[in-house]
Amino acid sequence: MLTLQILIDGFAISSLYALGAVGFTLIFGVCGVLNLSHGAIMVAAAVAAWVFAGTYGAGPVGGALGGVVVGLVVAYVTYGLIVRPIQRSRLIPHEEKEIFVLTSTLLWGIMIQEAIAYFFTSNPKTVPPVIPGVINIAGVRTPTNELLTAVVSLGAIGLLWVLVNGTRRGRALLAAAINPRGLTLLGFELDRIYLLVWTIYGLLTGIAGVLLGAFLGVSSDNVGTLTASAFSIVVLGGLGSVSGSLVAAFVVGYLETCTAYLVSPTIRTVPVLLLLVAVVYVRPQGLLGRR
């Protein structure tokens, strides 16, 4: 019974981790941006869903859609007002732009965090589940929302795979990650490619934030933890490797779940950190990374 419980809970949390990490690694792979406001965008989407569903009476579905839209808008603002001006600036040396982006997105994430705490307090908030209730799986009572989290997360990742591998724009994303200069010679505009990447990122992050809010609940205090978790998964899987992030997300999700059930919930992240240190020491490029 306990084994099945671990399998079910681990699958749900791993799927959610994967969704949150895929967008994070996608913008790094294509745009070369490590967005340290990632956790803040997820929390903003979750809190927006909570506000729309409760304060404005939009209901669970309307709240979820509103949260995803807010996640997309905040991602656009992050790109348009924070990242893009730095990348296009002639005053900042090219070799220093990466650290400027890291610092700016970190500060932007802190600003979002403080704004959420100021306007909505730092108390935990739970987004109303789209499908309430509990179902029985071989004797294990499982919230329907937990299964919905896994289904939606994997469905969104599946749609991303179809987009990237089955459309011309998607293949252009892959080309931009490998040889952006060559892509421009073929007539593609990098600005449009980057905007598409940030659109995909905003949607994925918004969905992940709403699902997290309904599954576990969130508060402004979770911003740093969420960013660190996504960063750890991406580093473990390999920077820029989407498939690596998927594998790492399930490794982390099940390792945390096993630790929480078999040892103690208070140290669930410790084995993950030890694994990350070991992998970075033995294989610095990550599980499936090339660089």
C-alpha positions as CSV (number, residue, x, y, z in Angstrom):
1,M,0.0,0.0,0.0
2,L,2.8,2.4,0.9
3,T,4.7,1.6,-2.3
4,L,1.6,2.4,-4.4
5,Q,1.1,5.6,-2.4
6,I,4.7,6.6,-3.1
7,L,4.4,5.8,-6.8
8,I,1.2,7.9,-7.2
9,D,2.4,10.9,-5.2
10,G,5.8,10.8,-6.8
11,F,4.4,10.6,-10.3
12,A,2.2,13.7,-9.7
13,I,4.9,15.8,-8.1
14,S,7.5,14.7,-10.7
15,S,5.2,15.7,-13.5
16,L,4.7,19.1,-12.0
17,Y,8.5,19.5,-11.5
18,A,9.0,18.5,-15.1
19,L,6.5,21.1,-16.4
20,G,8.1,23.9,-14.3
21,A,11.7,22.9,-15.4
22,V,11.0,22.5,-19.1
23,G,10.1,26.1,-19.6
24,F,13.1,27.2,-17.6
25,T,15.5,25.1,-19.6
26,L,13.9,26.1,-22.9
27,I,14.7,29.8,-22.6
28,F,18.2,29.0,-21.6
29,G,18.7,26.6,-24.5
30,V,17.3,29.0,-27.1
31,C,18.0,32.5,-25.6
32,G,20.8,31.7,-23.2
33,V,18.9,33.2,-20.3
34,L,18.9,31.8,-16.8
35,N,15.7,33.5,-15.5
36,L,16.0,33.8,-11.7
37,S,12.5,35.3,-11.4
38,H,11.1,31.9,-12.4
39,G,9.7,31.1,-9.0
40,A,8.1,34.5,-8.7
41,I,6.3,34.1,-12.0
42,M,4.9,30.7,-10.8
43,V,3.7,32.2,-7.5
44,A,2.2,35.2,-9.3
45,A,0.2,32.9,-11.6
46,A,-1.0,30.9,-8.6
47,V,-2.0,33.9,-6.5
48,A,-3.8,35.4,-9.5
49,A,-5.8,32.2,-9.9
50,W,-6.7,32.3,-6.2
51,V,-7.8,35.9,-6.5
52,F,-9.8,35.4,-9.7
53,A,-11.5,32.3,-8.4
54,G,-12.3,33.7,-5.0
55,T,-12.4,37.5,-4.9
56,Y,-13.9,38.0,-8.4
57,G,-16.0,34.8,-8.4
58,A,-14.6,33.4,-11.6
59,G,-14.8,29.9,-10.3
60,P,-12.0,27.2,-10.5
61,V,-11.9,27.2,-14.3
62,G,-12.0,30.9,-14.7
63,G,-9.5,31.4,-11.9
64,A,-7.1,28.8,-13.5
65,L,-7.3,30.6,-16.9
66,G,-6.8,34.0,-15.3
67,G,-3.7,32.7,-13.5
68,V,-2.2,31.3,-16.7
69,V,-2.8,34.6,-18.5
70,V,-1.1,36.5,-15.6
71,G,1.9,34.1,-15.8
72,L,2.1,34.8,-19.5
73,V,1.9,38.6,-19.0
74,V,4.6,38.6,-16.3
75,A,6.8,36.5,-18.6
76,Y,6.4,39.1,-21.3
77,V,7.2,41.9,-18.9
78,T,10.3,40.0,-17.7
79,Y,11.5,39.7,-21.3
80,G,10.5,43.1,-22.6
81,L,11.6,45.3,-19.7
82,I,14.3,43.3,-18.0
83,V,16.0,40.8,-20.4
84,R,15.8,42.3,-23.8
85,P,17.1,45.8,-23.0
86,I,20.2,44.3,-21.4
87,Q,20.8,42.0,-24.4
88,R,20.5,44.8,-26.9
89,S,22.4,47.4,-24.9
90,R,25.6,48.8,-26.4
91,L,26.8,50.1,-23.1
92,I,27.2,46.7,-21.5
93,P,30.1,44.6,-22.7
94,H,29.0,41.3,-24.4
95,E,30.9,39.1,-22.0
96,E,29.1,40.8,-19.0
97,K,25.6,40.7,-20.2
98,E,24.9,37.2,-18.8
99,I,25.7,38.3,-15.2
100,F,23.6,41.5,-15.7
101,V,20.7,39.3,-16.8
102,L,21.1,37.0,-13.8
103,T,21.3,39.9,-11.4
104,S,18.4,41.8,-13.0
105,T,16.0,38.8,-13.1
106,L,16.9,38.0,-9.5
107,L,16.1,41.5,-8.4
108,W,12.9,41.5,-10.5
109,G,11.8,38.2,-8.8
110,I,12.4,39.8,-5.4
111,M,10.3,42.8,-6.5
112,I,7.4,40.5,-7.6
113,Q,7.7,38.5,-4.3
114,E,7.5,41.7,-2.2
115,A,4.6,43.0,-4.2
116,I,2.7,39.8,-3.7
117,A,3.4,39.9,0.1
118,Y,2.4,43.5,0.3
119,F,-0.9,43.2,-1.6
120,F,-2.0,39.7,-0.6
121,T,0.1,38.9,2.5
122,S,2.6,36.0,2.7
123,N,0.0,33.6,4.1
124,P,-0.3,30.3,2.1
125,K,-3.0,30.3,-0.6
126,T,-4.7,27.3,-2.1
127,V,-6.2,27.5,-5.6
128,P,-9.6,25.8,-5.8
129,P,-9.2,22.5,-7.7
130,V,-10.9,22.3,-11.1
131,I,-12.1,18.8,-10.3
132,P,-12.6,18.2,-6.6
133,G,-13.1,14.9,-4.9
134,V,-11.2,11.7,-4.2
135,I,-10.9,8.5,-6.1
136,N,-9.7,5.0,-4.9
137,I,-6.8,3.4,-6.7
138,A,-6.2,-0.1,-5.5
139,G,-7.1,0.9,-2.0
140,V,-5.2,4.2,-2.0
141,R,-7.4,7.3,-1.7
142,T,-6.0,9.9,-4.1
143,P,-7.3,13.4,-4.7
144,T,-8.7,13.8,-8.2
145,N,-6.8,17.1,-8.4
146,E,-3.5,15.2,-7.9
147,L,-4.2,13.0,-11.0
148,L,-5.3,16.1,-12.9
149,T,-2.0,17.8,-12.1
150,A,0.0,14.9,-13.6
151,V,-2.3,14.6,-16.7
152,V,-2.2,18.4,-17.5
153,S,1.6,18.6,-16.8
154,L,2.4,15.7,-19.1
155,G,-0.2,16.9,-21.7
156,A,1.4,20.3,-21.9
157,I,4.9,18.8,-22.3
158,G,3.5,16.5,-25.0
159,L,2.1,19.5,-26.9
160,L,5.4,21.2,-26.6
161,W,7.1,18.1,-28.1
162,V,4.6,18.1,-31.0
163,L,5.2,21.9,-31.6
164,V,9.0,21.5,-31.6
165,N,9.2,18.4,-33.7
166,G,6.2,18.7,-35.9
167,T,6.1,22.4,-37.0
168,R,8.4,24.7,-39.0
169,R,8.5,27.2,-36.1
170,G,9.3,24.5,-33.7
171,R,12.2,23.3,-35.7
172,A,13.4,26.9,-35.9
173,L,13.5,26.9,-32.1
174,L,15.9,23.9,-32.2
175,A,18.0,25.6,-34.9
176,A,18.1,28.8,-32.8
177,A,19.5,26.8,-29.9
178,I,22.3,25.3,-32.1
179,N,23.2,28.0,-34.6
180,P,21.3,31.3,-34.3
181,R,23.5,33.1,-36.9
182,G,22.8,30.4,-39.5
183,L,19.1,30.7,-38.8
184,T,19.1,34.4,-39.6
185,L,20.8,33.6,-42.9
186,L,17.8,31.4,-43.8
187,G,15.5,34.4,-43.4
188,F,14.2,33.9,-39.8
189,E,14.1,36.8,-37.4
190,L,15.6,36.0,-34.1
191,D,13.4,38.5,-32.3
192,R,10.3,36.6,-33.4
193,I,11.9,33.3,-32.4
194,Y,12.7,34.7,-28.9
195,L,9.2,36.1,-28.5
196,L,7.8,32.7,-29.3
197,V,10.1,31.1,-26.8
198,W,9.0,33.5,-24.1
199,T,5.4,32.9,-25.0
200,I,5.8,29.2,-24.6
201,Y,7.7,29.8,-21.4
202,G,5.0,32.1,-20.0
203,L,2.2,29.6,-20.7
204,L,4.1,26.6,-19.3
205,T,5.1,28.5,-16.1
206,G,1.6,29.9,-15.7
207,I,0.1,26.4,-15.9
208,A,2.7,25.0,-13.5
209,G,2.0,27.8,-11.0
210,V,-1.7,27.3,-11.1
211,L,-1.3,23.5,-10.7
212,L,1.1,24.0,-7.9
213,G,-1.3,26.3,-6.1
214,A,-4.1,23.8,-6.4
215,F,-1.9,20.8,-5.5
216,L,0.2,22.1,-2.6
217,G,-0.7,25.8,-2.1
218,V,1.8,28.6,-2.4
219,S,2.9,31.8,-0.7
220,S,5.3,34.6,-1.5
221,D,7.8,32.8,0.7
222,N,8.0,30.0,-1.8
223,V,9.6,32.1,-4.6
224,G,13.2,31.3,-3.8
225,T,12.5,27.6,-3.2
226,L,10.7,27.2,-6.5
227,T,13.5,28.9,-8.4
228,A,16.1,26.9,-6.7
229,S,14.2,23.6,-7.4
230,A,13.9,24.4,-11.1
231,F,17.5,25.4,-11.3
232,S,18.6,22.2,-9.5
233,I,16.6,20.1,-11.9
234,V,18.0,21.9,-15.0
235,V,21.6,21.6,-13.7
236,L,21.1,17.9,-12.8
237,G,19.6,17.1,-16.2
238,G,22.0,19.3,-18.2
239,L,21.7,23.0,-19.0
240,G,19.7,23.4,-22.2
241,S,18.6,19.8,-22.4
242,V,14.8,19.4,-22.3
243,S,15.0,15.6,-22.2
244,G,17.6,15.9,-19.4
245,S,15.2,18.1,-17.4
246,L,12.4,15.6,-17.8
247,V,14.6,12.7,-16.5
248,A,16.0,14.9,-13.6
249,A,12.5,16.0,-12.6
250,F,11.3,12.4,-12.1
251,V,14.5,11.5,-10.3
252,V,14.1,14.5,-7.9
253,G,10.4,14.0,-7.5
254,Y,10.6,10.3,-6.5
255,L,13.7,10.9,-4.4
256,E,11.9,13.6,-2.4
257,T,8.7,11.5,-2.1
258,C,10.6,8.4,-0.9
259,T,12.5,10.5,1.6
260,A,9.4,12.2,2.9
261,Y,7.5,8.9,3.4
262,L,10.4,6.6,4.5
263,V,12.6,9.0,6.5
264,S,11.1,12.5,7.3
265,P,9.3,15.2,5.3
266,T,11.6,17.8,6.9
267,I,14.7,16.5,5.1
268,R,13.1,15.6,1.8
269,T,15.4,17.9,-0.1
270,V,18.7,16.8,1.5
271,P,19.2,13.7,-0.7
272,V,18.5,15.7,-3.8
273,L,21.2,18.2,-2.9
274,L,23.7,15.5,-2.2
275,L,22.8,13.9,-5.6
276,L,23.2,17.2,-7.3
277,V,26.7,17.7,-5.8
278,A,27.7,14.2,-6.8
279,V,26.5,14.6,-10.4
280,V,28.2,18.0,-10.8
281,Y,31.4,16.6,-9.4
282,V,31.4,13.4,-11.6
283,R,29.6,14.8,-14.7
284,P,29.6,18.6,-14.7
285,Q,27.4,18.8,-17.9
286,G,24.6,17.0,-16.2
287,L,22.9,13.7,-17.0
288,L,22.1,14.4,-20.6
289,G,23.7,17.8,-21.2
290,R,26.4,18.5,-23.8
291,R,27.9,21.6,-22.2
